[in-house]
Amino acid sequence: MAPLRCFLIFAVHFLFMQTLGNSETCPDCFIHSRAAYYPNSDEKGTEVGECGFGTFGATINGGDVSAASELYRGGVGCGSCYQVRCTNSYYCLDKGVTVVITDHGSSDNTDFILSRRAFGGMAQNTDAAASLLALGIVDIEYKRVSCSYPNKNITFKIDEHSNNPYYLAFVIWYQQGKMDITAVQLCETQNFVCKLLDRSYGAVWTTTSPPSGPLAIRMLFSANDGDETWVVPVNNIPGNWKPGDTYDSGVQVNV
Ligand SMILES: *[C@@H]1O[C@H](CO)[C@@H](O)[C@H](O)[C@H]1NC(C)=O
């Protein structure tokens, strides 16, 4: 009898661990959690989000954006997309909303702090949205999904604190798909000498004394299953790059 009981306990424990770990074993399953919303009166996100996206981080995806807690992943999670739906069938839409992570934070055991617009967007109608907003924090389910930016290529936005030719900082906009950008190389385009850049914080990549002349920014895309691919841009950044400007890479990643 004892060995059987032991086995049953083990089996139950194993099933429980499977459920906990289902983001790895079942990437398409929804995971239970909680979500709050930004306490500001603004419908959209925040311009000072920890991803370093600036205004883009408040308004991208129509303002359906979110701060993430664990899913921020030291900045790797910046720009990733999640389908988030609240679970109260009386108020909530089955499809929920798709949000882009542009900030870091948590509030009372939440995985997401949604923009007010995204939070209300989980509701079936305006009245239900008002009821959800009044609750403040709701039970949700979420899963990673592809980001979708129709007619956009991956774009480099030169940070305003950059100073040509001494200091280059930039963020990467409009990354589609479900992969993570886990490393970035800066290459000069004469001899293709490259150097790995530092993630200074969030989605912000920096280097002091960048090479002169046109620059190629290569990105390492990493998948959940461990697949990694270097993506080489079609377009270079011109040598006379300017703080605040954006440059189209000419490539997009859809997986
Ligand atoms: C994206 O890049 C492609 C190929 O480099 C280019 O032909 C296209 O015009 C770009 N799309 C946009 C919206 O800029």
The ligand as a Gaussian input file, in Angstrom:
#p B3LYP/6-31G(d) Opt

LIG

0 1
 C       10.526000      47.550000     -45.254000
 O       11.693000      47.078000     -45.865000
 C       11.478000      46.686000     -47.200000
 C       12.706000      45.946000     -47.703000
 O       13.905000      46.455000     -47.238000
 C       11.140000      47.928000     -48.022000
 O       10.982000      47.596000     -49.381000
 C        9.856000      48.498000     -47.460000
 O        9.539000      49.709000     -48.107000
 C        9.957000      48.755000     -45.977000
 N        8.637000      49.038000     -45.458000
 C        8.329000      50.186000     -44.884000
 C        6.926000      50.323000     -44.413000
 O        9.133000      51.077000     -44.696000

